[in-house]
Amino acid sequence: MSDLLFTPFRLGRIELKNRTVMNPMTRCRAIGNVVNDLVAEYYGQRADAGLIITEGVSPSADGLGYARIPGLYNKTQAAAWRKVTDAVHAKGGKMFVQLMDCGRMAHPLNVPAGAAMRAPSAIAAPGAMWTDQQQNQPMPVPREMTEADIEAAIAGFVTASTLAVNEAGFDGVELHGANGYLIEQFLNNTSNHRTDRWGGSVDNRIRFALEVAKRVAAAIGGDRLGIRFSPYGGAGGMQWDDSTPELYTKLTSALSDLGLVYVHVVDHSAMGAPPVPQSIKDTIRHTFKGAYIAAGGFDRASADATLDAKQADLVGFGRPFISNPTLVTKLKTGAALNPPDFASFYSADAKGYTDYPA
């Protein structure tokens, strides 16, 4: 096996100490939507990653959705996140915040009073959502977004991104354009039935993602901004059609022109979703001028093979980082990995969070 995974990599303004990425993973420990010392300990333990990307963080009260997920839309939340980034930076790590507007993937019991559940179209996501008050509840029908709602959502991403780099101490921002959340809800015909300039054609459906990226890049710099995609992923009820290759070709080309620092492509086939066709991955890889992060079911051998074949610049690991705080060291030495405790993924305390042995 090669050692390319453990070599430094220049990502925009920052130097990563290796090419491993800790993928964003929802953990639900932010009581009142504010991170705490437990969250700082968790991320600090995993700072041997080349780049840590946080769990999904809401850029507005309207963008919240799940129980106990964090926000970054006011100064209190920014100050709390500063303790987290300080913990990571103290160990030589680098950290991007993933901004995730849940859109229709929400329940009123999980959002503050006065927050609006809104989405491109008034179409409920399938299934149910956990609420601490009433356990699993059916997914409700969201309000179809008006032009004013769309503008407010875009502005929320800009405000949160500015807070992230100027006050919370993050090295950059990742836009969550995957897994059935708001940006992908605009991209996908399943959730977007609009007939105005935000829906219908490929050019219209990519408009929201591009407008968010353009405005955030203008605020913090494209060299601090990445985006995550999950083409053909089924999360959140997403379904794909014959327009998918054209959509990702046009979207990737336009994002590249905006100067984003990376695109992060996750293939959920290891979790049962259809695989992302290699042709889509190759198109994104060759169309986008910045760095390419590959994610989805990787181990040391497959990561090495992907990097050696120049199919990616960085490789993301998810669940192995949950149960192995020093995953990079273990990958390098071949040490056995701790198995994850699935029952504690979304609970509220330290069990299955900060108590795994190094």
Secondary structure, 3 states (H helix, E strand, C coil): CCCHHHCCEEECCEEECCCEEECCCCCCCCHHHCCCHHHHHHHHHCCCCCEEEEEEEECCHHHCCCCCCCECCCHHHHHHHHHHHHHHHCCCCCEEEEECCCCCCCCHHHCCCCCCCEECCCCCCCCEEEECCCEEEECCCCEECCHHHHHHHHHHHHHHHHHHHHCCCCCEEEEECCCCCHHHHHHCCCCCCCCCCCCCCHHHHCHHHHHHHHHHHHHHCHHHEEEEECCCCCHHHCCCCCCHHHHHHHHHHHHHHCCCCEEEEECHHHHCCCCCCHHHHHHHHHHCCCEEEEECCCCHHHHHHHHHCCCCCEEEECHHHHHCCCHHHHHHHCCCCCCCCHHHCCCCCCCCCCCCCC
